[in-house]
Amino acid sequence: MKNEQLLNKLAKQARREQTPSIDVTDDVMAAIAARTAPVNGDSQLALSALAWTAGVAVAITLVVTLLTMPLWRTATGPATEILIAMQI
């Protein structure tokens, strides 16, 4: 019971505390304004490289999926070997 009273006392003190007010908007706006926008050509080149990388990743994923699909179909059922043996 003593611990509960101590916790209640701490909770009341915490509710009475005032949080400090900190204004960082000017610093944030200055940091955003200091950043320079990328040159249009560089941005286009980066986007093109990203598109090629994504395309290659999708192609590899498609090939791996198509190669492993038959294996997945035979390995998913608990009685797969019994059913395959019965299909003589």
N, C-alpha and C positions, 0 to 999 in steps of 0.2 A: 504494500500500500504506500510505503514511503517513496518508492520509485515513481509511482503514478503521480503523486503530489509534486514531486520534483519535475517531472515532465510537463505537468500542467502549468507550473510556475514558469518554466522555460518557454512554453508556448505563448503564455500571456506576454512575457517580455518581448518575444519575437514579433508579436502582433503590434506592439507599441512602437517598435523601432521605425525610424524614417529612413528610407533608402536614399542614397545620395543621387542628385540629379547631374548627369553628365551629358553634355551636348557635343557630339562628334560630327555633326552634319557638315560643318565647314571643312573639316579635315578630309572627310570622305569625298565631298564634292571636288575639292582640290586634287585629290588623288585620281579621281575619274577624269577630270579635265586635263591632267598631266599626261595621261595615256594618249598615244597617237594612234589614229586609225590605220590599219594596214593599207598599203598601196593596193589598188584594185587588181593589178597583175599578180601580185604575190598571193592575194586572197584567192584568186581564181586558180592559181597553180596548186595551192594547198587543197582546195576543194576537189580539183581533178585527181590529185594523188590519193585523197581519201576515197573518192568514188572508185578508182581502180582497185584499191586495197579491199574495199567492201565487195566489189564484184568477184574478185579472186576468192575471197573467203566464202562467198555464197556458192561458187562453183565447186570448190573443194567439199563443202558441206553436202551438196547435192550428190556428188559422186560417192562419198562415204556412206551416205544414207541409202542410196540405191544398192550399193554393194553389201551392206549389212542387213537389209530388209529380209531377204530369204533366211538368213541365219536367225534372225529374231523370231520369225514365224515358226521355225522348227524348235526353238528352245523355250518358248513361252508356256506351253501346256505341261501340266504335271504328268500326264500319261502319254506324252508325245511318242516316246520310243515304243510303247505297247501298241499304240494306234498305227504307227508306221509299219511295225512288224505284221500287223493284221491285214495290211493292204497289199498283200502279195500279188 
